[in-house]
Amino acid sequence: MELQEYKSVFLKYLSTEVIENKSFHQPNNLYDPIHYILQLGGKRLRPVLTLMSCEIFSGSYRSALNAALAIEMFHNFTLMHDDIMDKASLRRGKTTVHKKWNTNTGILSGDALMILAYQFFENYEGDTFKKIVSLFNKTAIEVCEGQQLDVDFETRTDVLLFEYKKMIGYKTAVLVAASLKMGAIIGKAKDTEADLIYNFGFNLGMAFQLQDDYLDTFGGVDFGKRIGGDILENKKTFLVIKLLEMASKEDQLEIERLFALQGDSSVKIEKVTSYFKKYKIDNFIKEEIKDYTQKALTDCKRLEILEKDKDALVLFANNLMKRKL
């Protein structure tokens, strides 16, 4: 099916099994925040990938609907708790759960989302159940590790590129990869094929996150986000870490002074960006993005699936990466 069709099918299933399900309504202050965050919108990228992958290997997406729900619930659990940790006020343009209700409600409703994810896995049996829960547990702890690394980096001045790539790999790429592999497992794919489609998702997730770093500074108004937001927030992105690695001692001191500045400053954005350009950091990150994208496409080519299904995965990859670069 078209990606939009998978999304429509998933949203209908989400509505039937969760939003309209009377089992998930009382007490209101536990379930209303869950319904709220699950209906905030978004691409529904991860559940769509689970359905798509299952159909590629089995010919039908239907058996993966409960796993897709579990993946989406876990993802929203992480968003709910991340927003609390970041003291964020908005999520997808709407008030965050802990601001709309309170922090305790956000913590408890987030916990309930995680438990509900496991409940939907109970619809699977035998070897399939064991494999998808094992994959889910591995992925969930890696996402938590990635989040902790991200928090740790806020107070460190010596973050290295390999550490940064590990962090974005755990925080972002592993869940994209697991979504695809989970669909493959439910679709009875061979272990080698399930591993290949996992690698495809991981490398694509890495390329996507690095592209996000690039576009935050070099994306232009078409990107839809404020340019230089990461600079203002003093985030240690690939661009910043590579810049400090390449810069002269004199420039390093000036860059560190700029990042010590607080507040909204267009001058800060302009000066840091000028250093990125001076040391051609944009070229370094574009090469990394290209490398990860090529790795993903190579993994896709190695899959023992129909050519039309390979084409569908390549089309998905191209659509995902088709932002102003």
N, C-alpha and C positions, 0 to 999 in steps of 0.2 A: 504494500500500500504506500501511498504518499505519506510523508512524515506528518502532515497536518491531519490525515485520517487516523493515524495511530494516536495522536494527541486527543482527538475528539472521542475516540473509543475509550481512552484512558479516563478522560474527564467524566464521561458518563458513568463509568464503573466506580470512580471515586465518589461521585454523588450518590449512587445507589448504595454502595457498601459502607460508606462512612457518614457523609453529610445527612442523608435521609434515614440512616439506621438508628432506630430508637435505642439501641444498646449503648450508643455513644452520645447521649444527650444529658444525662444527669450524673453528677451535679453540674449545673450550668457553668459555674466558674472554672471547672476543669475542662469541659468539652467545647465551650464557646470559643476560647482562644485557639483551640485546635482547628475548628471549622474555619475560623477567621484566617489563620495563616495558610491553610490549605487552599483557600479561595482567593489569595492575593494575586494570582496569575503567574507569569513566568513562562519560559519555553517548555517546561516539563521534559527537558532534555534526557534525564536519566531514565525515567520510566519508558519513554518512547524508545530508547536504545534497547531496553530489556525486551520489549515486545517485538521490535524489529529483528533482533538477533535470534529470538526463539523461532520466528517465522522463517528466517533464512535456513535454519537447520531442521525444522520439523514440518514446515508448510503451513503452520497455524500459530497465531500469536496468543490464542485464548488461554492456553495453560499457563502463560506467564503473567496474567493479569494480577494475581495476588502478590507475586514477587515484585512487580512494578509498583504496586501500592506500598509494599514494605520499603522499597528503595526511596520512594518519594517521602514517606513518613520520616525515615531516618534523616534525609536531607533537610527537611523542615525542622526537625529536632535540633540539628546542628545550627541552623539559622537562628532559631529562637534563643538558644543559649549564647551564640556568638554575639547577637545584638545586645544581650545583657552585659557580656564581658566588654564590649566596645562602647557601651553606653550610647548606642545608636538610637536615634529618634524616628528614623524612617526606614522602611523596607519596601522596595518596589513602589515608592512614592506614597505609601500609606504609613500610618502610625504603627510603630513596633508593638508587639504584644505586651512587653513589660511597661511600656508607656501608657498604653490604652487601658490595661488592668493594673498590675503592679509586679514588682520583681519576683515575689514569692509565687505568684500565679504563673509567671513565665517559666520559672524553674520547674514547677510541678507539672504543668501542661507539656513542657518539653520532655520530661521524664516519661509521661504517659504516651507521647508519640513514639518514643523508642520502644516501649513495651508493646504497643499496638503493632509495630513492625514485626516483632517476633510472633505475635498472634496470627498474622496473615501468612507467615511461613508454615504454620501448622497445617495448611491445606495441602502440603506436599508430604510424600511418604518415602520410606526406604532410603536408597542410596542418593536419590535426588535431594531429599530433605537434608541428609548429612552433608552433602557437598555444598549446597547453597548456604546453609547456616554457617559452615566452616569458613566459606568465602566471606560471608557477611561479617562474622566476628573479626576476622583478620583485617578487613577493610575498616570496620568501625574503630578499632584500636589505632590503626594507622592515621585515620582522620583526626583522632584526639591527639596523637603525637604531633601531627602537623600543626594543629592549633597551638599546642604548647610551645613548639619551636618558634612560631610566629610571635607569640607573646614574649618569649625570651629575647628575640632579636630586637625588640623595642628598646632594651636597655644595654645592648651590646654595640660596641664600635668596631668589632673585629670579625664580623660575619664574612665567611668565605663563600665563593660561588657554589661550590659543591654542597655546602650546607643549605644555601638558599634553594637550590634545585631539589634537594631532598624535602625541604619544607613544602614547596608547592606541589611536589609529587604526591606527598601524603595528604595534604589539605584539599587538593583539587583533583588530580589526575587519577588516583586510585579508585575513586567512586565512579567516575566515568567508565574506567576499565572494568570494574566489578559489575556494573549495570549490563554491559555487553556479555561478559562471561556468564552471568547468572542466566540470561536468556538462552545462551548456548547450552548450558548444563540442562536446563528444563527441556530444551529441544533435542536432547540426547546426542549432542555433538561428541565426537571423540575428544579425549583429553587434550591431544595435541592441537586440535582445532580451537577448543575453548581457550587454551593458553595463547594461541595466535591472536584471537580476537580481543583478548585481554590486553595484549601488547599494543595492538592497533589503538585501542581506546586510551591506554596510558600515554603513548607518544603523542596522540592527538590532543589529549588534555594538557600535556606539558606545552605543546606549541600554542594552544589557545591562551594559557595563562601568561606565557612570555609575551604573546602578542598584546595582551591586556596591559602589561607593563609598558610596552612600546607606545601603544595608542594613548595612554594617559598623558604622555608628554608630546608626542608627535602626531596625534590622530586628527587634529583640526576639529572644527565645529561639527562636522558631519558625524563624528563619533557619538555624539549625544551625551557626553559627560564633560564636566569642566576640565579643561586642559590644565595639567600641573597639580591636580588634586593630591597625588602621591607625594609630590615635592612639599606641598604645604603641610601634609601630615607627617613629614619626616620618615616616610616608609623606606625601608632598606630593600629596594627592588633590585632586579638584575642590573639595571642601568646604574644605580648608585654604587653598588658593590664593585662592578667592573670599573667605574670611574675612579674610585678610590684606589683600586689596584693599579690603574694605568697612570694616574696623575703624578706630577712632580711633588716633592715634599712641600714646596711653597704653595702649590695649588691645593694640595690636600688640606693644609691648614685653613685656607680660605673657604674651601668647600665645607669643612667641618664647622667653621664659624657661621656659614650661611644656614646650615641645618640646625644650629643651635637657636636660631631666631624663631620666635613664636608669632602666631597671628597670620592674618591674610595679607600676603604681600606679592603683588605682581612683579616687583623688582626681584624678589627671591626666585620666583619661577624663571624669569628671564635670565638671571645670572647663572643659575644651575644648568639651565638648558644650553647656555653658551659653552659651558664646560663639557657637556655631553657632545656637542658638535666639535669642539676643539680636539677632543681625543677620539672622535669618530665612534663613539659608543653605540650610536644607532646602527652602524654597520655590523658591529659585533652581535647585537641582539637579533638583527634580521637573519644573520647566518645561523644562529641557534634555532630560530623559528623554522627556517628552511630545513635544517637538519632533522628536527623532530617530526616535521610534516612528512619528509621523505621516508623516515623510518616507519611511520604509520602506514604510508602507501605501500611500502615494501612488504610489511606484514600482511596487508590486505591481499596483495598479489599471490602470496604463498598459501592462502586459504583454499581448501579443496571444496569450493562451492560454485554454484552456477555463475557464469559471467555477468548475468543481469543483476545478481545479488552483489557481486563485487562492485559493479557500476553504481549500485544504490549506496554502498558504503563510501565510495569515492565521492559521490554527489553530496552525501551528508557531510563529509570532511570539507569539501570545497565550500559548501554553504556556511558551515560553522566558522571557517576562516575568512570568509568573504566580507571582511570589514576593511575600512580604509587603511591601507598599509603602503 
